[in-house]
Amino acid sequence: MEIGISTFVETSPDVQTGEVISHAQRLREVVEEIKLADQVGLDVYGVGEHHRKDYAASAPAVVLAAAATQTKRIRLSSAVTVLSSDDPVRVFQDFATLDGLSNGRAEIMAGRGSFIESFPLFGYDLNDYNELFDENLELLLALRQSEKVSWRGGHRPAFNNLGIYPRPVQDPLPVWIASGGTPESAVRAGMLGLPLVLAIIGGSPFHFAPIVDLYKRAAAKAGHDPQVLPVASHSHGFLADTDEEAAEKFFPSTQAVMNAIGRERGWGHYSRATYDQARSFEGALYVGSPETVAKKIIHLRKHVGVTRFFLHMPLGTMPHEEVMHGIELLGTKVAPMVREEIAAWESQTASE
């Protein structure tokens, strides 16, 4: 069971002070967070791609590269790469470069993204949303398979027998499919034999078990071994020394972010009651002490089939020192508990 962190490198106003830190400061903080995550033994760190004022990371590969030579073991992933509006050649080159700098620790998490700012920014028509993703994913997978590639599609200029460099250390460079949990995306990932990442940010995480089952069945039908295909989840959360401290510290920024996005998308008001329900044992928020969060992750592994867990922390703007303490707790307290319990459970399951 792998445990890691994901972040969108947000620069929204601090709920307590109203202060907005600079993009530059937040980017430097994230590099420090990645370094600490590596030091405390976490497995993976993911950085999301956004093109808005309230997010600092429009180029995840660059952010991850800044941490690559300052870390030793932790895997470095996008979370996600908005592949519908990206150039697959540049995506492959950026992450192959990251793979070289990190000596084989780069990963691409490819998704459509839930924001649309990148489409007009790069000159794409939002009506081509799905078609662009399918075509760009096909090209990206071709680039990692062969050093020289010929390509002709509907949205990108064709090229013939051109070399794509640098080549990554890993062969193949890992590509994950990110999904909000639609059956179609799970089936696509399974048929391609690609790892699946599920964004579990609302409702009950256990409702995603049928999606994982569908993914595994699609993989098997396509001739892939579903037993070796990893499944990851991405959920909001926060760690502190006690449940009460974690709940109080994480609520203000969470409420601010959820209501800001909610105004854009027509969601209902995000209240303290909504928050408390979400951080219950059956909810999608992983907020609490190390013991509480570890129990929820273990339950998710046993009942949904997730083999990698991303804790999205922080949500909105929180004090850097609080985030660093949360990362330390995740690596030194939560991860060992989860790994020990899951290893024992898997050993018992295998012997039955």
N, C-alpha and C positions, 0 to 999 in steps of 0.2 A: 504494500500500500504506500503510494507516494503522497507526500503532503507539501503544499506550496502556497504561494501568495500570488494574487493578481492585483493590478492597479490600473486605473485610468489616468493617474497623475493629475488629479483635479486641482483647480485653482479657483474654486468658488469662494465667495466671501465667508470669513470666519463667523459662525453664528453668534458667538459671544462678543466679538470686538468689531465686526464689520470689516476687518482688515482683509485685503486681497494680496497675497504674496505674489511675487513675480514668477513668470514661467521659469526663468533661470534658476531661482532659488529652489523651486519645487523639483526641477529636474535634478539638481545636485542632491537634494534630499533623497530622491528615489535611488540614486546610485548608492548612497550610504545604506539605504534599506536593503538593497540587493546584496551588498557586501555582508551585512549582518546576517541575512537569511542564509548565506553560504556558511558563515562561521558557526551558526547554531545547528547546522545539519539538515536544513530543509532541502527538498529535492528539486524544486522548480520555481521560477519566478516569471510571471507573464505581464507584459506591458501592452495596454490597449492603444488603438489608433483612433484619434478624433481630430476634427478640424474646426474647433470652436474655441472661443475666448476662454471658456471655463475649464479647458483641458490643455495640458502643456505638451503632450506627446503626440505629435502628428507623424513622427518617424520612429516607431518602436525599435527598429534595428539599430538606429544610432544610439538611443538610450541604452540598450542592452550591450552594445559594443563598448560603451564607456565603462561598464562594469565587468566586461569579459576578462580583461587582463588583470583585474583586481580580485577575481574570484577563482576558485580552484575546482569545485565539484558541481555546483548547482547548474541545472539546465536552464536555458534562457529562451523564452518563447514570446511571440506576439500573443495578444489576447483581446481583440483579434486583429489580423490583417484584413482590411475591408477589400476583399479580392475583386468584387464587382467593379470598383473604380480604380484599382491599381493596375499597373503594367506588370504582368507576370514575369517578364524578363528581368525587370529591375527588382522585383520582390525576390526572385531566386538569387540574383547576384548579391543583393544586400544580405540575405541570410546565409549564403555560402561564404561571404566575407566574415560575417559574425561567427560562423562555424569554424573558420580558420583561426580567428583571433582567440576563440575559446577552446580550441583543440577538440572540436567535436561535441559541443553542448548546445547547439542552436536548434530551434524548432519553429515551424510556422503553424499557427492556428488560423486557418482560413475560414472566413465567414462573410455574410452579407453586411453585417453591422446593423444596428438599430437606429442609427442617425443617418441623415441623407445629405449632409453638407458637402461631402466629397464629390457628389455627382455634378452639380454645377461648377464646382471649383476646378474639376479636371475635364469638363466639357462633355459629360455623359448624360444621356437621357434617362430619367428615372423609369420611364416605361420599359427600358431594356434591363431592368434590375435583375431578373432571374436569368435571362439569356446571357448577360455579361458574366455572371458568376459561373455558369456552367462552362462557357467557352474558356474563360480565364483559368478555371481549375484544370480543364483538359490540357491546356498549354503548360501550366505549371508542372503538372505531373510528367509531361513529355520532357521538359527541361531537366528534371532530376533523373530521368531514366537514361538520357543520352547526352554525350558531350556535344555532338553536332545535331542540329534539329532543323527540319523544314516545317513551315507552318503556313496555313491559309485558313482564316476564319472570317467572321462577318463584321468584326468591330476593330480589328487591329491590322495594320499593314502586313502583308505576307512577307516571308523571308525563306530562303532556300539554302539548306546545308550550311548554316552558320554555327560557329562554335560559341558556346556560352560559358563565360569564365568570370571569376575563378570557380573551380570545382570544389565542392565541400569535402571536409574530412569524412563525414558520415556518408555511407552509400547504402540506401538512399537517404537524403536529407529528410527528416521526419516532417510530414504534413498531417495535421489533424483537421477534422471538419468540425466547426463550431455550429451549434444548433440551439434554438430556443425550445426544442422539444417537439418539432413537427414530425409526423411519421415519414413524410417524404424525404426529409434530410437524413433521418436515421437509416432509411432504406438505401439512399444514395451512398452514404458512408460505408455501409455494410457491403454493398455490391462492389465497391471499389477496394475493399479491404483496408480502409483507412481508419485510424483511431477516431473516436467520437468524443466531443466535449459538449456537455449539456449545461446551459445556463439555467440554474435552478434558483430563481430569485423571488418566487411567489408561490402561494398555495402549499400543498404538501409535497415534499421531495419524493415521497413513496409513490406518488402518482406517475413518476417517471419510470417505474419498473417495467411496465408494458412496452415503453419506447426502447429500453435497453434490450428487452427480449426480441422485439421486432428487428432491431439492428443485428443481433446475433443470428437470427434466422435468415436474414437477407445475406449476411456474410457466408453462412454455410451453404446456402443455395447457389451462391456464386463461386463456390469452390475454395473459399478461405477458411482457415481454422479459427472459429470464433473464440476458442479458449485462449489464444495468444493475442487477441485484439484488446488493447486497453480502452477503458471508458473513464472519462474524467467528468467532474462536476465543478461548477463555478458558482459560489454562493457568497452573499454579503455576510460580514460578521466582524467581531471584535473580541479581543481577549484582555482581561485584567485579572488582578489577583482574586477578586470575588465576583460572584454573579451580579450583585447589586452595583458594584463599581463599574463593571463592563456595561451594564444596561444604561446607567445614567450618563456615562461618557459618550456612548455611541448614538443615543437617541437624537440629540439636537441636530447634528449634521445629517443624519439619515432622514429625519423629517424634512429638513430644508431641501435636500436633493430630490426626494421622492415627490414633494409638492411642486418643486420647480419643473421637473419633467412632467408631472401630472397636469400642470396647467397647459403645457404644450400639446399633450396627447388626450386631454379630456378625461383623466382619471379622477376618481373621488379623492376627498381629503385624506391625507395620511395622518392618522391620529395616534396618540399614545396607546390606545386600545388595540389599534391595528398592529402596532409595533410589538406590544406584549404578546399578542397572539402569534405573531411570526417568530418570536424567539422561544416559544414553547417547544416541547420535545418534538411535536409533530410539524412544527413550522419550518420555514426556509431560511431563517436567520440563525447564524451560528455565533451567538453572543453569550459570553459568560466566563466563568473560571476555566482553567485548563481541564478540570475533571468534567465539567458540563459539556464543553465543546468536544472533548475526546469521545464521550459517550454517544453524542449525536453522529459524529463521523463514523464510528464503529457500526452503529445501527444502519447508517446509509450504505456502508459497504456490504453488510450482510443481507440487506433486504432490497437493494436496488442494483447492486453489482458494480458499483463504482470502484475503480482501482487507483484513481488519482483524484485528490481533492484540492481545489484551489479555494482559499479563503480570500475574498475580495476585501482588502483593508488598506486604507480607510475608505469610507464612502463619504464623499465631500471633503471638506477641509477639517482636519483635526491636528492638534499639536504634534509636532514631529517626534518628541520624546515619548508620547503616549503610543504612537504607532510603533516605534522602535521597541518599546517594552512588550507590546503585543506580539511582535515578530519573535522576540526572545522567548516568550512563553510558548508560542506555537512550536518552535524548534526544540526547546529543552524540556518541555513538559508534555505537550499534547502529542507530538509525533512519536516519542518513545512509547507512550501508553497505547496509541493506536496500533503501532507496528507490532508490539508484543501480543496484544489481544488478537489481532487479525492473523498473525503467524500461527498462534495456537489453534485458532478456529479453523484455518485452512488445513493444518496438519491433521486435526481431528476429522474434518470432512473427507479428506483424502483417504483416511484409513477405514472409513465406514463402508 
